[in-house]
Amino acid sequence: DEILKAAVMKYGKNQWSRIASLLHRKSAKQCKARWFEWLDPSIKKTEWSREEDEKLLHLAKLMPTQWRTIAPIIGRTAAQCLERYEFLL
């Protein structure tokens, strides 16, 4: 993970093939997924707040199943948003 973080800082978020070449047995797709699903510092990993829950429910009504659109608004991953939405139902 540390090599991936350093490579993203050096090469940016659009050079996944180049970044993957620095890691053994990891594809560009795997590197990108690891970054955007877990390592990206903008992704919240804390407990969901009441305000986030309300915002999520509101956005899900406006944009049903558009988790990739909703996720950056909430500051979570699409998978986190879907999982939380299903929990709240």
C-alpha distances in whole Angstrom, upper triangle without the diagonal:
4,5,5,6,9,10,11,12,14,15,15,15,17,16,14,16,16,12,12,14,12,10,12,13,11,14,14,15,12,9,12,12,9,9,12,12,10,8,11,13,16,15,17,16,20,23,25,28,31,31,28,30,33,31,29,33,34,32,32,36,36,33,33,30,29,25,23,26,26,22,22,25,24,21,19,18,21,20,20,23,25,24,26,29,30,29,32,34
4,5,5,6,9,10,11,12,14,15,15,18,17,15,17,16,12,13,15,12,11,13,16,14,16,16,17,15,12,14,15,12,11,15,15,12,9,12,13,16,17,19,18,21,24,27,29,33,32,30,32,35,33,31,35,36,34,34,38,38,36,36,33,31,28,26,28,28,24,24,27,26,22,21,20,23,23,23,26,28,27,28,31,32,32,34,37
4,5,5,6,9,10,10,12,13,14,16,14,13,14,12,9,10,11,8,8,11,13,12,14,14,16,14,11,13,15,12,11,15,16,14,11,13,15,18,19,21,21,24,27,29,32,35,35,32,34,37,35,33,37,38,35,36,40,39,36,37,34,32,29,26,29,29,26,25,28,28,24,23,22,25,24,25,28,29,29,30,33,34,34,37,39
4,5,5,6,9,10,10,11,11,13,11,10,12,11,7,8,11,8,8,11,13,10,12,11,13,11,7,9,11,9,8,12,13,12,9,10,13,16,16,19,19,22,25,27,30,33,32,29,31,34,32,30,34,35,32,32,36,35,33,33,30,28,25,23,25,26,22,21,25,24,21,20,18,21,21,22,24,26,26,28,30,31,32,34,36
4,5,5,6,9,10,10,10,13,13,12,14,13,10,12,14,12,11,15,17,14,15,14,15,13,10,11,13,10,8,11,13,11,7,8,10,13,14,16,17,20,24,25,28,31,30,27,29,32,30,29,32,33,31,31,35,34,32,33,30,28,25,22,24,25,21,20,23,23,19,18,18,21,21,21,24,26,26,27,29,31,31,33,35
4,5,5,6,9,10,11,14,13,13,15,13,9,12,13,11,11,15,17,15,17,15,17,16,12,13,16,13,11,14,17,15,11,12,13,16,17,20,20,23,27,28,31,34,33,30,33,35,33,32,36,37,34,35,38,37,35,36,33,31,28,25,27,28,24,23,26,26,22,22,21,24,25,25,27,29,30,30,33,35,35,36,39
4,5,5,6,8,9,11,9,9,11,9,6,9,10,8,10,13,16,13,14,12,15,14,10,11,14,13,11,14,16,15,12,12,14,17,18,21,22,25,29,30,32,36,34,31,34,36,34,32,36,37,34,34,38,37,34,35,32,30,27,24,26,27,24,22,26,26,23,22,21,24,24,25,27,29,30,31,33,35,35,37,39
4,5,5,5,6,9,8,8,11,10,7,10,12,11,12,16,17,14,14,12,14,13,10,9,12,11,8,11,14,13,10,9,12,14,15,18,20,23,26,27,29,33,31,28,31,33,30,29,32,33,30,31,35,33,31,32,29,27,24,21,23,24,21,19,22,23,19,19,18,21,22,22,24,26,27,28,30,32,33,34,37
4,6,6,8,11,11,12,15,13,10,14,15,13,15,19,21,18,18,16,17,17,13,13,16,14,11,13,16,15,12,11,11,14,16,19,20,23,27,28,30,33,31,29,31,34,31,30,34,34,31,33,36,35,32,34,32,29,26,23,24,25,22,20,23,23,20,20,20,23,24,24,26,28,29,30,32,34,34,36,38
4,6,9,11,10,12,14,11,9,13,14,12,14,18,20,18,18,16,18,18,14,15,18,17,14,16,19,18,15,14,15,17,19,23,24,27,31,31,33,37,35,32,35,37,34,33,37,37,34,36,39,38,35,36,34,31,29,26,27,28,25,23,26,27,23,24,23,26,27,27,29,32,32,33,35,37,38,39,42
4,7,8,6,9,10,8,7,11,12,11,14,17,19,17,16,13,16,16,13,12,16,16,13,15,18,18,15,14,16,18,20,23,25,28,31,32,34,37,35,32,35,37,34,33,36,36,33,34,37,36,33,35,32,29,27,24,25,27,24,22,25,26,23,23,22,24,26,27,28,30,31,33,34,36,37,39,41
4,6,6,9,11,10,9,12,14,14,16,19,20,17,16,13,15,16,12,11,14,14,11,12,16,16,13,12,14,14,17,20,22,25,28,29,31,34,32,29,31,33,30,29,33,33,30,31,34,32,30,31,29,26,24,20,21,23,20,18,21,23,19,20,19,21,23,24,25,27,29,30,31,33,34,35,37
4,6,7,11,11,9,12,14,15,15,19,19,16,14,11,12,13,10,8,11,12,9,9,13,14,12,10,13,13,15,18,20,24,26,26,29,31,30,26,29,30,27,26,30,30,27,27,31,29,26,28,25,22,20,17,18,20,17,15,19,20,17,17,16,18,20,21,22,24,25,26,28,30,31,32,34
4,6,9,9,9,12,14,15,16,19,19,16,14,10,11,13,11,9,12,14,11,12,15,17,15,14,16,17,18,22,23,27,30,29,32,34,32,29,31,33,30,28,31,32,28,29,32,30,27,28,26,23,21,18,19,21,19,17,21,23,20,20,18,19,21,23,24,25,27,29,30,32,33,34,36
4,6,5,6,9,10,11,13,16,17,14,12,8,11,13,10,9,13,14,12,13,17,18,16,15,18,19,20,24,25,29,32,32,34,37,35,32,34,36,33,31,34,35,31,32,35,33,30,31,29,26,24,21,22,25,22,21,24,26,23,22,20,22,23,25,26,28,29,31,32,34,35,37,39
4,5,5,6,9,10,11,13,14,10,8,5,7,9,7,6,10,11,10,12,14,16,14,14,17,18,19,22,23,27,30,30,33,36,34,31,33,35,32,30,33,34,31,31,34,33,30,30,27,25,23,20,22,24,21,20,24,25,22,21,19,20,21,23,25,26,27,29,30,32,33,35,36
4,5,5,6,9,10,12,12,10,7,5,8,10,9,9,13,14,13,15,18,19,17,18,21,22,23,26,27,31,33,34,37,39,38,35,36,38,36,33,37,37,34,34,37,36,32,33,30,27,26,23,25,27,25,24,28,29,26,25,22,23,24,26,28,29,30,32,33,34,36,38,39
4,5,5,7,9,12,13,11,10,8,11,13,10,11,15,15,14,17,19,20,18,18,21,22,23,27,28,31,34,35,37,40,39,36,38,40,37,35,38,39,36,36,39,38,35,35,32,30,28,25,27,29,26,25,29,30,27,26,24,25,26,28,30,31,32,34,36,37,38,40,42
4,5,5,7,10,12,9,9,7,10,11,7,9,12,12,11,14,16,16,14,15,18,20,20,24,24,28,31,32,35,38,36,33,35,37,35,33,36,37,34,34,38,37,34,34,31,29,27,23,26,27,24,23,27,27,24,23,21,23,24,25,27,29,29,31,33,34,35,37,39
4,5,5,8,8,6,6,5,8,8,6,9,12,11,12,14,16,16,15,16,19,21,21,25,25,28,31,32,35,38,37,34,36,38,36,33,37,38,35,34,38,37,34,34,31,29,27,24,26,28,25,24,28,29,25,24,22,23,23,25,27,28,29,31,33,34,35,37,39
4,5,7,9,8,8,8,12,12,10,13,15,15,15,18,20,20,18,19,22,25,25,28,28,32,35,36,39,42,41,38,39,42,39,37,40,42,38,38,42,41,37,38,34,32,30,27,30,32,29,28,32,32,29,28,25,27,27,29,31,32,32,35,37,37,39,41,43
4,7,9,9,10,10,14,13,10,13,16,15,15,18,20,19,17,18,21,23,24,27,27,30,34,35,38,41,40,37,39,41,39,37,40,42,39,39,42,41,38,39,35,33,31,28,31,32,29,28,32,32,28,27,25,27,27,29,31,32,32,35,37,38,38,41,43
4,6,6,8,10,12,11,9,12,14,13,13,17,18,17,15,17,20,23,23,25,25,29,32,33,36,39,39,35,37,40,38,36,39,40,37,37,41,40,37,37,34,32,29,27,30,31,28,27,31,31,27,26,24,26,25,26,29,30,30,32,35,35,36,38,40
4,6,9,11,14,12,11,15,16,14,16,19,20,19,18,20,23,26,25,28,27,31,33,35,38,41,41,38,39,42,40,38,41,42,40,39,43,42,39,39,35,34,31,29,32,33,30,30,34,33,30,28,26,27,26,28,31,32,31,34,36,36,37,40,41
4,7,10,12,10,10,14,15,14,16,19,19,19,18,21,24,26,25,28,27,31,33,34,38,41,41,37,38,41,39,37,39,41,38,37,41,41,37,37,33,32,30,27,31,32,29,29,33,33,30,28,25,26,25,27,30,30,29,32,34,34,35,38,40
4,7,8,6,7,10,11,10,12,15,15,16,15,17,21,23,22,25,24,28,30,31,35,38,37,34,35,38,36,33,36,38,35,34,37,37,34,33,30,29,26,24,27,28,25,26,29,29,26,24,21,22,21,24,26,27,27,29,31,31,32,35,37
4,5,5,6,9,10,11,12,14,15,16,16,18,21,23,22,25,25,29,31,32,35,38,37,33,34,37,35,32,35,36,33,32,36,35,32,32,28,27,24,22,25,27,24,24,28,28,26,24,21,21,21,23,26,26,26,29,31,31,32,35,36
4,5,5,6,9,10,11,12,14,15,15,16,19,20,20,23,24,28,30,30,33,36,35,32,33,35,33,30,33,34,31,31,34,33,30,30,26,25,23,20,23,25,22,22,26,26,23,22,19,20,20,22,24,25,26,28,30,30,32,34,35
4,5,5,6,9,10,11,12,14,14,15,19,20,19,22,22,26,28,28,31,34,33,29,30,33,30,28,30,32,28,27,31,30,27,26,23,21,19,17,20,22,19,20,23,24,22,20,16,17,17,19,21,21,22,25,26,27,29,31,32
4,5,5,6,9,10,10,12,12,14,18,19,17,20,20,24,26,27,30,33,32,28,29,32,30,27,30,32,29,28,31,31,28,27,24,22,20,18,21,22,20,20,24,24,21,19,16,16,16,18,21,21,21,24,26,26,27,30,31
4,5,5,6,9,10,11,10,11,15,17,16,19,19,23,25,26,29,32,32,28,29,32,30,27,31,32,29,29,32,32,28,28,25,23,21,18,21,22,19,19,23,23,20,18,15,17,17,19,21,22,22,25,27,27,28,31,32
4,6,5,6,8,10,10,10,14,15,14,17,18,22,24,25,27,30,29,26,27,29,27,25,28,29,26,25,29,28,25,25,22,20,18,15,18,19,16,16,20,20,17,16,13,14,15,17,19,20,21,23,24,25,27,29,30
4,5,5,6,8,9,10,14,14,13,16,16,20,22,22,25,28,27,24,25,27,25,22,25,27,24,23,27,27,23,23,20,18,15,13,16,18,15,15,19,19,16,14,11,12,12,14,16,17,17,20,21,22,23,26,27
4,6,5,6,6,8,12,13,12,14,14,18,20,21,24,27,27,24,25,28,26,23,26,28,25,25,29,29,26,25,22,21,18,16,19,19,16,16,20,19,16,14,11,13,13,14,17,18,18,20,22,23,24,26,28
4,6,6,5,5,9,10,10,13,13,17,20,21,24,27,26,22,24,27,25,23,26,27,24,25,28,28,25,25,23,20,17,15,18,18,15,14,18,17,14,13,11,13,14,14,17,19,19,20,23,24,25,27,29
4,6,6,6,9,9,8,11,12,16,19,19,21,24,23,20,21,24,21,19,23,24,21,21,25,24,21,22,19,17,14,11,14,14,11,11,14,14,11,10,7,10,11,12,14,15,16,18,20,21,22,24,26
4,7,7,10,10,8,10,10,14,16,16,20,22,22,18,19,22,20,18,21,23,20,20,24,24,21,21,18,16,13,12,14,14,11,12,15,14,11,9,6,8,8,9,12,13,13,15,17,18,19,21,23
4,6,8,10,7,9,8,12,15,16,19,22,22,19,20,23,22,20,23,25,22,22,26,26,24,24,21,20,16,15,17,17,13,14,17,15,12,10,8,11,11,10,14,15,15,16,19,20,20,22,25
4,6,9,8,10,10,14,17,18,21,24,24,21,23,26,24,22,25,27,25,25,29,29,26,27,24,22,19,17,19,19,15,15,18,17,13,12,11,14,14,14,17,19,19,19,22,24,24,26,28
4,5,6,9,10,14,17,18,20,23,22,19,21,24,22,20,24,25,23,23,27,26,24,25,23,21,17,15,17,17,13,12,15,14,11,10,10,13,14,14,16,18,19,19,22,24,24,25,28
4,5,8,9,12,16,17,18,22,21,18,21,23,21,20,24,25,23,24,28,27,25,26,25,22,19,17,18,18,14,12,15,14,10,11,12,15,16,15,17,20,20,20,22,25,24,25,28
4,6,9,12,15,15,16,19,18,15,18,20,18,17,21,22,19,21,24,24,22,24,22,19,17,15,15,14,11,9,11,10,7,8,10,13,15,13,15,18,19,18,20,23,23,23,26
4,6,9,12,12,14,18,17,13,16,18,16,15,19,20,18,19,22,22,21,21,20,18,14,13,14,13,9,9,11,9,6,5,7,10,12,10,11,15,15,15,17,19,19,20,23
4,6,9,9,11,14,14,11,13,16,15,14,18,19,18,19,22,22,21,22,20,19,15,15,16,14,10,10,12,9,6,6,8,12,12,10,11,15,14,13,16,18,18,18,21
4,7,9,11,15,15,13,14,18,17,16,19,21,20,20,24,24,23,23,22,21,17,17,18,16,13,14,15,12,9,8,10,13,12,9,12,15,13,12,16,18,16,18,21
4,6,9,12,13,11,13,16,16,15,18,20,20,21,24,25,24,24,23,22,19,19,20,18,15,15,16,12,11,10,12,15,15,11,13,16,14,13,16,18,16,17,20
4,6,10,12,10,10,14,15,14,16,19,19,19,22,24,23,23,22,22,19,20,21,18,15,17,17,13,12,11,14,16,15,11,12,15,13,10,14,16,13,14,17
4,7,8,6,7,10,11,10,12,15,15,16,19,20,20,20,19,19,16,18,18,15,13,15,14,10,11,10,13,14,14,10,10,13,11,8,11,13,11,11,15
4,5,5,6,9,10,11,12,14,15,16,19,20,21,21,21,21,18,20,20,16,15,16,14,11,12,12,15,17,17,13,13,16,15,11,13,16,14,12,16
4,5,5,6,9,10,11,12,14,15,17,19,20,20,21,21,19,21,20,17,16,18,15,12,14,15,18,18,19,15,14,16,16,12,13,15,13,11,14
4,5,5,6,8,10,11,12,14,16,17,18,19,20,19,18,19,18,15,15,15,13,10,12,14,17,18,19,15,14,16,17,13,13,17,15,13,16
4,5,5,6,9,10,10,12,14,15,16,17,17,16,14,16,15,11,11,12,10,7,9,10,13,14,15,12,10,13,13,10,11,14,13,12,15
4,5,5,6,9,10,10,12,14,15,15,16,16,14,16,16,12,12,14,12,9,12,12,14,14,15,12,9,12,12,8,8,11,10,8,11
4,5,5,6,9,10,11,13,14,15,16,16,15,18,16,13,14,15,13,11,14,14,17,16,17,15,12,14,15,11,10,13,13,10,12
4,6,5,6,8,10,11,12,13,15,14,13,15,13,10,11,12,9,8,11,12,14,14,16,14,11,13,15,12,11,14,15,12,14
4,5,5,6,9,10,10,11,11,11,10,12,11,8,9,11,9,7,11,10,12,11,13,11,7,9,11,8,7,11,12,10,12
4,6,5,6,9,10,10,11,12,12,15,14,10,12,15,12,11,14,14,15,14,15,13,10,11,12,10,7,10,11,8,9
4,5,5,7,9,10,12,12,13,15,13,10,13,15,12,11,15,15,17,15,17,16,12,13,15,13,11,14,15,12,13
4,5,5,6,8,10,9,9,12,9,7,10,12,9,9,13,13,14,13,15,14,10,12,14,13,10,14,16,13,14
4,5,5,5,7,7,8,11,10,8,10,13,12,11,15,14,14,12,13,13,9,9,12,11,8,11,13,11,11
4,6,6,9,10,11,14,13,11,14,16,14,14,18,18,18,15,17,17,13,13,16,14,11,13,15,13,12
4,6,10,9,11,14,11,10,13,15,13,14,17,18,18,16,18,18,14,14,18,17,13,16,18,16,16
4,6,5,8,10,8,8,11,13,12,13,16,16,16,13,15,16,12,12,16,15,13,15,18,16,16
4,6,8,11,10,9,12,15,14,15,18,17,16,12,14,15,12,10,14,14,11,12,16,15,13
4,6,9,9,9,11,14,14,15,17,15,13,10,11,13,10,8,12,13,10,11,15,15,14
4,6,5,6,9,11,12,12,14,13,12,9,11,13,10,9,13,14,12,14,17,17,17
4,5,5,6,9,10,10,12,10,8,5,8,9,7,7,10,11,10,12,15,15,16
4,6,5,7,9,10,11,10,8,5,9,10,9,10,13,14,13,15,18,18,19
4,6,7,7,10,11,11,10,8,12,13,10,12,15,15,14,17,19,19,20
4,6,5,6,9,9,9,7,11,11,8,10,13,12,11,14,16,16,17
4,5,5,6,5,5,5,8,8,6,9,12,11,12,15,16,16,18
4,5,5,6,7,8,12,11,10,13,15,15,15,18,19,19,21
4,6,8,10,10,14,13,10,14,16,15,15,18,19,18,20
4,6,8,10,12,10,8,12,13,12,12,16,16,15,18
4,7,9,12,10,9,13,14,13,14,18,18,18,20
4,7,8,6,7,10,11,10,12,15,15,16,18
4,5,5,6,9,10,11,12,14,15,17,19
4,5,5,6,9,10,10,12,14,15,17
4,5,5,6,8,10,11,12,14,16
4,6,5,6,8,10,10,12,14
4,5,5,6,9,10,10,12
4,5,5,6,9,10,11
4,5,5,6,9,10
4,5,5,6,9
4,5,5,6
4,5,5
4,6
4
